[in-house]
Amino acid sequence: MSDPLDLKRSVRTINDFPIKGIKFRDITSLIETPEAFKKTCNQLTKLSKEFNADIIASIESRGFIFAGTIARDLGLPFVLARKPGKLPNKTFKKSFNLEYGSTSIEIQQNTNIKKNQKIVIVDDLVATGGTAIACAELLTENFSVRNENILILCVIDLTELGGSKLICEKGFSIKTIIDYD
């Protein structure tokens, strides 16, 4: 279990949420701990800078908490990937499966993304990889962004669920701060 910044102690585990059998890693306790939150945001910003990101994208809703600080710190545009019906303009939509169901996300069609730009997709955690892959594929399929120009950046990796491995198999890069086996 990787935890180089000693952040696991700030993440609560909630058993059987949102359904029986799920072990939910609750980042609200990390956000409520100023030192842990600052360390997390600083590390995510550092990794985005090392990737030479042009745009920060994020997935609703917990990813927004971290992505906003990265975009602000690096002075980069912040693109929202939201649940259906939440954006005011025409959107591109991608459906996907979750660990405990299915849903879809959308990005506005009028978003200014060029195919050669490097994009960091921020979320709180990666489980099965469905959400992150859907967001990355929205960018590759609709904005012609190359797979190698996308970095998926998460606070937590639930490695036993195989999402990180699947993300890499799809040709995207991923970096995380805390790994749970």
N, C-alpha and C positions, 0 to 999 in steps of 0.2 A: 504494500500500500504506500504509494508515493505521496509525500507531503513535505516538500523542501522548505516551504515557508511557515510550517507549523500552524496550519489553518484548520485542520480537521476538528480540533477541539471546539471550534466556533460553529460547526455545522451539526444541527440536530438530526437525528434519525427518527422518523415516525413510521412505525410498523402498520401495515394494512391500510395505507392511505395512498391514493384515493379509493382503492378497492383492496379486498383481502388478498394477501400474498405479495403486495408491493411494499418495498422498503424505500420510503420517500426520504430523500436527502434535502432537508429544509435549510435553504440559504438565508432565510430571514434572520436567523440568529447571527450569522456572519455579518450581515448588513447592520445589525443592531450593535455590533462590537466595533467601535471606531478604528481601533488599531488593525484589526483583521480586515475590515473593509478597505482601509487605505492601502494596506499591503497588497490586497487582491487587485485593486484598481491600478496601482503602480506597476504590478507585474504584467497585467493585461496590456497596459499602455506600452510597456517596454517591448513585449512580444509583437505588438502591432507595428511599432516603429522599426524593429529589426526586419520585418517583412516588407517594409517600404510601402505601407498601405496608402492608397489614394482615397479610399472610401471606407467608412465603417457602416456595416449593415447589422441589423439585429432583429431577433425573433421575439415576438410578443410573448409574454410580457416581462418576465424576470430578466431577460437579456438586456432590455432597455436600461435597467439600472446601471449596468456596467458599461454598456456601449456609449452612453451619453458622456461619461467621464473621459473615455478614450477619445472620442471625437472632439470634445472640448480641449483636452490637453494637447492633442496633435493638430488642432485647427483644421479638421477634415469634415466633409459632408457626412451626415448621419441619415441613412436610408432605413425606413421602417418596413419590416415584413409582418403583416398583421393578419388577424383572423378575418374571415369573410365579412364584408359589409361595414368595415370600420374606416375605410379610406374613401375620400370624397370624389376622386377621379376614376376613370376607367382603369382596371387592373389586369395584371397577369395573375393567374391562379394555378396553384399546384396542390393536389391532394396527396395524402400520405398516411401511413399507419403509425400509431404510437404503440408503446409497450402495453397500453390498456385501452385501445380504441383507434379511431381514425378521425381525421380532420383535414383542413386545408389552410394554406396561407396565401396572401396576396401582396404584390408590390405594384405601386402605381405605374402605369404605362408611360407617363410623362416624366419619370425619374431620369435625371441626367447621368447615365452610366455609359461609358465608352468601352468597347471591347478590349482594349489594351490596358485598362486600369486594373490595379491590384486591390482586391476587396477582402476585408476581414469581416467574417460573419461571427457575431458574438451571441452566445447564449449562456445560461447558467450551468447547464449540464448536458452531457451526451449520454443517452441510454442505448436505444436500439439504432440511433443515427437517423431515423426517419425525418425528423424536423429539420436538422441541419442539411441533410442531402436534398430535401425538397427546396429549401431556400437556395442552396447552391445551384440546383438545376433550374430554378426560376431565372437565375442570372445567366447561366450558360445557354439555355434554350431561348430566352427572350431578349437578352442584351448582348449575346455572342461573346461573353466573357469566357476565356479559356480556363479549364480546370486548374491548371498550374498557377493561375493568378488569383486563386481563392484559398484563403486560410480560414478554417473553422477554429474558433477560439472559445473554449469553455472553462469555467471555473472547475467543474467536477466531471470526471470520467467514470462511469459505472462499467468498468472493463469486462465484467462477467457477462454483460448483455451484448457485447460485440459491436457496438456502434462505431467505435473508433476504427476498428479493423475494416468494417464495411465502407466507411468514409474513404479510407486509403485505397481500398479496392476500386472505388469509383473514380479515383484519380485526383482527389482533393487532399490537401494537407490539413492536419489537425494538431493543435497544441492544447494541453490542459494544465491546470495547476495542481489539482488534487485527484489522485486515482484511488478508487475503491475496487478491490478484487472481489 
